[in-house]
Amino acid sequence: MANKRDLKKDLNYVLGDIIEAVYVWELTNPGKDTKKSEKIIDEAIETFDTLITKVNDRKIENKKQHFKAINLELEKKGRELIDKINAL
């Protein structure tokens, strides 16, 4: 990970795209129940809040390792959310 700014951009883009994908699904499936899709959006927002708090933590000794762990957590959580969208 190059720096904190790039990691924040990645968080915004990845989780923003996931939320956008849920909205597209809702628009293309107007007759279906949106409770599950709303839960996915809530989970994406919760993930963003958790990860951005970790990014902004200044009490970290090894920043490179810390940011790498956050990036891996973002990838894992992003894939989980995408799988949930595909299961709708």
N, C-alpha and C positions, 0 to 999 in steps of 0.2 A: 504494500500500500504506500503510495507516494506521500500523502499527507492527510491531515484531518479534513481539509476542505474537499478533497476528492472523495473521501469516505462519506462525508455528508451528502455530496451530490449523488453518490451511488444509492444511498438510503432513499433519497427523494425520488430518484428515477425508478428504482426497482419497485418500491412499495406503491408509488404513484401509478405505475403501469398496471400493477395488480388490481388496484382499486378501479382503475379505468376499465379493465377487462371485466370486472364484476358488473359495472354499469352497462357495458355493452351487452353482456349476457341478459341483464334485466330488460333492456330495451328490445332485444330480439326474442325474448320469451315473456310477453306481457301476461299470458294466462297462468303462469306458474307462480307458486308461492315464493316470496322474496325473503322469508325469515332466515334461511340458510345463507343466502347471499349477503344479507345485512350482517350476519355474524362474521363472515369472512372479512368484510370491510372493517368491522370493529376490531378484529384480530390483527389486521394489517396496521391499523392506527396504533393499537397497543404495542405491537412490535416496533414500530417507528419510535414511539415514546421511550421504550426500554433501551433501544440501541442508541438513540441520540443522547440519552443520559450517560451511557457508557462511553460514548465518544467524547463527551465534554468533561469527563472525570479527569481532574488535573493531578490526582495523587498516584499516578501510575509511574513505576520506575522504568519499565521496558516498554516504551511506546510502540515500537515496531511489532513486538509480539502481541501486545494488546490490540492494536488495530487489525492485525492479521486474524486474531480470534473473532473480533467483531465481524469482519468480512466473511469468515466461514459461517458464523451464526446467521448472517443475513442470507447467504446462499441457501443454507438448510431451511430456514423459515420461509424463504421465498418459494422454494420448491414445494414445501408442504402446502402453502396457500394456492399455488398453481394447480396442484393435484386436487385440492378441494374444489376449485373452480371447474376443472375438467369433470369432476364427479357430479356436478349439478346437472 
